[in-house]
Amino acid sequence: MKEKLQNVFKEGVARVRRRTTQPYCLSLKARIIKAYLKGDKSFRMLGDQYGIHPGIISRWVRVAKHGHPVKEKRVKITKFTAMRSKIENTTKELEQEIKMLKKQLEEEKLKTLVYEKVIEIAERDYKLDIVKKYGVRRPLK
Protein backbone atom coordinates (compact mmCIF):
# COMPACT_ATOMS: atom_id res chain seq x y z
CA MET A 1 0.00 0.00 0.00
CA LYS A 2 2.82 2.37 0.86
CA GLU A 3 4.44 1.81 -2.52
CA LYS A 4 1.21 2.60 -4.33
CA LEU A 5 0.79 5.79 -2.34
CA GLN A 6 4.36 6.92 -3.09
CA ASN A 7 3.36 7.17 -6.75
CA VAL A 8 0.48 9.49 -5.87
CA PHE A 9 1.67 11.41 -2.80
CA LYS A 10 5.02 13.01 -2.14
CA GLU A 11 6.67 12.15 1.16
CA GLY A 12 6.56 15.07 3.57
CA VAL A 13 6.94 17.87 1.05
CA ALA A 14 4.89 20.88 2.02
CA ARG A 15 3.55 23.35 -0.49
CA VAL A 16 5.03 26.82 -0.44
CA ARG A 17 1.72 28.36 0.68
CA ARG A 18 1.28 25.94 3.62
CA ARG A 19 3.64 27.46 6.14
CA THR A 20 1.46 27.00 9.24
CA THR A 21 0.76 23.28 8.93
CA GLN A 22 2.98 20.27 8.70
CA PRO A 23 2.52 17.71 5.93
CA TYR A 24 1.32 14.27 6.96
CA CYS A 25 3.75 11.38 6.61
CA LEU A 26 3.07 8.71 4.03
CA SER A 27 2.80 5.88 6.57
CA LEU A 28 0.01 7.73 8.41
CA LYS A 29 -1.84 8.33 5.14
CA ALA A 30 -1.48 4.67 4.20
CA ARG A 31 -2.73 3.52 7.60
CA ILE A 32 -5.77 5.81 7.45
CA ILE A 33 -6.63 4.91 3.85
CA LYS A 34 -6.29 1.21 4.64
CA ALA A 35 -8.57 1.60 7.68
CA TYR A 36 -11.20 3.34 5.55
CA LEU A 37 -11.05 0.82 2.71
CA LYS A 38 -11.43 -2.00 5.22
CA GLY A 39 -14.99 -0.69 5.65
CA ASP A 40 -15.31 -0.49 9.43
CA LYS A 41 -15.05 3.28 9.88
CA SER A 42 -16.29 6.40 8.15
CA PHE A 43 -14.28 9.52 7.29
CA ARG A 44 -15.65 11.24 10.38
CA MET A 45 -14.76 8.37 12.70
CA LEU A 46 -11.22 8.27 11.33
CA GLY A 47 -10.98 12.06 11.53
CA ASP A 48 -11.96 11.99 15.19
CA GLN A 49 -9.52 9.18 15.88
CA TYR A 50 -6.50 10.81 14.22
CA GLY A 51 -7.39 14.47 14.70
CA ILE A 52 -7.61 15.15 10.94
CA HIS A 53 -10.49 16.80 9.13
CA PRO A 54 -12.70 14.21 7.37
CA GLY A 55 -12.49 16.18 4.10
CA ILE A 56 -8.73 15.64 3.99
CA ILE A 57 -9.15 11.91 4.54
CA SER A 58 -11.82 11.86 1.84
CA ARG A 59 -9.42 13.53 -0.57
CA TRP A 60 -6.63 11.05 0.25
CA VAL A 61 -8.92 8.08 -0.39
CA ARG A 62 -10.23 9.61 -3.60
CA VAL A 63 -6.68 10.22 -4.89
CA ALA A 64 -5.55 6.74 -3.86
CA LYS A 65 -8.54 5.15 -5.58
CA HIS A 66 -8.06 7.21 -8.72
CA GLY A 67 -4.46 6.10 -8.98
CA HIS A 68 -5.23 2.49 -8.00
CA PRO A 69 -8.94 1.69 -8.19
CA VAL A 70 -10.34 -0.80 -5.72
CA LYS A 71 -12.61 -3.43 -7.27
CA GLU A 72 -14.83 -3.86 -4.24
CA LYS A 73 -18.48 -3.03 -3.95
CA ARG A 74 -18.87 0.39 -2.38
CA VAL A 75 -20.86 0.27 0.86
CA LYS A 76 -22.12 3.41 2.47
CA ILE A 77 -20.35 3.76 5.80
CA THR A 78 -22.19 5.25 8.73
CA LYS A 79 -21.64 5.18 12.45
CA PHE A 80 -23.67 1.94 12.53
CA THR A 81 -21.53 0.04 9.99
CA ALA A 82 -19.37 -1.62 12.63
CA MET A 83 -22.49 -2.66 14.51
CA ARG A 84 -23.89 -4.58 11.52
CA SER A 85 -22.23 -7.90 12.46
CA LYS A 86 -23.31 -7.51 16.08
CA ILE A 87 -26.88 -6.93 14.96
CA GLU A 88 -26.80 -10.00 12.69
CA ASN A 89 -25.45 -12.14 15.55
CA THR A 90 -28.07 -10.77 17.91
CA THR A 91 -30.79 -11.50 15.34
CA LYS A 92 -29.66 -15.13 15.04
CA GLU A 93 -29.60 -15.52 18.82
CA LEU A 94 -33.09 -14.02 19.12
CA GLU A 95 -34.45 -16.33 16.42
CA GLN A 96 -33.05 -19.34 18.29
CA GLU A 97 -34.58 -18.08 21.54
CA ILE A 98 -37.95 -17.59 19.82
CA LYS A 99 -37.87 -21.19 18.54
CA MET A 100 -37.04 -22.47 22.02
CA LEU A 101 -39.83 -20.39 23.62
CA LYS A 102 -42.36 -21.58 21.04
CA LYS A 103 -41.44 -25.18 21.82
CA GLN A 104 -41.82 -24.54 25.57
CA LEU A 105 -45.19 -22.88 24.95
CA GLU A 106 -46.43 -25.93 23.02
CA GLU A 107 -45.29 -28.22 25.84
CA GLU A 108 -47.09 -26.08 28.42
CA LYS A 109 -50.25 -26.09 26.33
CA LEU A 110 -50.13 -29.88 26.20
CA LYS A 111 -49.61 -30.08 29.98
CA THR A 112 -52.58 -27.78 30.53
CA LEU A 113 -54.73 -29.91 28.27
CA VAL A 114 -53.73 -33.07 30.18
CA TYR A 115 -54.46 -31.41 33.56
CA GLU A 116 -57.86 -30.25 32.36
CA LYS A 117 -58.74 -33.79 31.22
CA VAL A 118 -57.55 -35.26 34.54
CA ILE A 119 -59.69 -32.76 36.46
CA GLU A 120 -62.68 -33.46 34.22
CA ILE A 121 -62.35 -37.22 34.75
CA ALA A 122 -61.89 -36.80 38.53
CA GLU A 123 -64.97 -34.59 38.81
CA ARG A 124 -67.07 -36.91 36.64
CA ASP A 125 -66.00 -40.31 38.00
CA TYR A 126 -65.15 -39.52 41.63
CA LYS A 127 -67.60 -36.65 42.13
CA LEU A 128 -64.85 -34.30 43.43
CA ASP A 129 -65.06 -30.52 43.27
CA ILE A 130 -61.55 -29.65 42.15
CA VAL A 131 -62.12 -26.51 40.12
CA LYS A 132 -62.95 -23.49 42.23
CA LYS A 133 -66.35 -22.10 41.47
CA TYR A 134 -66.15 -18.34 41.23
CA GLY A 135 -69.12 -16.27 42.33
CA VAL A 136 -70.24 -18.70 45.06
CA ARG A 137 -70.39 -17.09 48.48
CA ARG A 138 -69.28 -18.70 51.72
CA PRO A 139 -72.02 -19.53 54.14
CA LEU A 140 -72.34 -17.07 57.02
CA LYS A 141 -71.88 -18.38 60.61
ZAMARGU-4260 file (C-alpha; in steps of 0.2 Angstrom, whole numbers, plus 5000, padded with zeros to 4 digits):
<rodrens>
0) 5000/5000/5000 | 5014/5012/5004 | 5022/5009/4987 | 5006/5013/4978 | 5004/5029/4988
5) 5022/5035/4985 | 5017/5036/4966 | 5002/5047/4971 | 5008/5057/4986 | 5025/5065/4989
10) 5033/5061/5006 | 5033/5075/5018 | 5035/5089/5005 | 5024/5104/5010 | 5018/5117/4998
15) 5025/5134/4998 | 5009/5142/5003 | 5006/5130/5018 | 5018/5137/5031 | 5007/5135/5046
20) 5004/5116/5045 | 5015/5101/5043 | 5013/5089/5030 | 5007/5071/5035 | 5019/5057/5033
25) 5015/5044/5020 | 5014/5029/5033 | 5000/5039/5042 | 4991/5042/5026 | 4993/5023/5021
30) 4986/5018/5038 | 4971/5029/5037 | 4967/5025/5019 | 4969/5006/5023 | 4957/5008/5038
35) 4944/5017/5028 | 4945/5004/5014 | 4943/4990/5026 | 4925/4997/5028 | 4923/4998/5047
40) 4925/5016/5049 | 4919/5032/5041 | 4929/5048/5036 | 4922/5056/5052 | 4926/5042/5064
45) 4944/5041/5057 | 4945/5060/5058 | 4940/5060/5076 | 4952/5046/5079 | 4968/5054/5071
50) 4963/5072/5073 | 4962/5076/5055 | 4948/5084/5046 | 4936/5071/5037 | 4938/5081/5021
55) 4956/5078/5020 | 4954/5060/5023 | 4941/5059/5009 | 4953/5068/4997 | 4967/5055/5001
60) 4955/5040/4998 | 4949/5048/4982 | 4967/5051/4976 | 4972/5034/4981 | 4957/5026/4972
65) 4960/5036/4956 | 4978/5030/4955 | 4974/5012/4960 | 4955/5008/4959 | 4948/4996/4971
70) 4937/4983/4964 | 4926/4981/4979 | 4908/4985/4980 | 4906/5002/4988 | 4896/5001/5004
75) 4889/5017/5012 | 4898/5019/5029 | 4889/5026/5044 | 4892/5026/5062 | 4882/5010/5063
80) 4892/5000/5050 | 4903/4992/5063 | 4888/4987/5073 | 4881/4977/5058 | 4889/4961/5062
85) 4883/4962/5080 | 4866/4965/5075 | 4866/4950/5063 | 4873/4939/5078 | 4860/4946/5090
90) 4846/4942/5077 | 4852/4924/5075 | 4852/4922/5094 | 4835/4930/5096 | 4828/4918/5082
95) 4835/4903/5091 | 4827/4910/5108 | 4810/4912/5099 | 4811/4894/5093 | 4815/4888/5110
100) 4801/4898/5118 | 4788/4892/5105 | 4793/4874/5109 | 4791/4877/5128 | 4774/4886/5125
105) 4768/4870/5115 | 4774/4859/5129 | 4765/4870/5142 | 4749/4870/5132 | 4749/4851/5131
110) 4752/4850/5150 | 4737/4861/5153 | 4726/4850/5141 | 4731/4835/5151 | 4728/4843/5168
115) 4711/4849/5162 | 4706/4831/5156 | 4712/4824/5173 | 4702/4836/5182 | 4687/4833/5171
120) 4688/4814/5174 | 4691/4816/5193 | 4675/4827/5194 | 4665/4815/5183 | 4670/4798/5190
125) 4674/4802/5208 | 4662/4817/5211 | 4676/4829/5217 | 4675/4847/5216 | 4692/4852/5211
130) 4689/4867/5201 | 4685/4883/5211 | 4668/4890/5207 | 4669/4908/5206 | 4654/4919/5212
135) 4649/4907/5225 | 4648/4915/5242 | 4654/4907/5259 | 4640/4902/5271 | 4638/4915/5285
140) 4641/4908/5303
</rodrens>
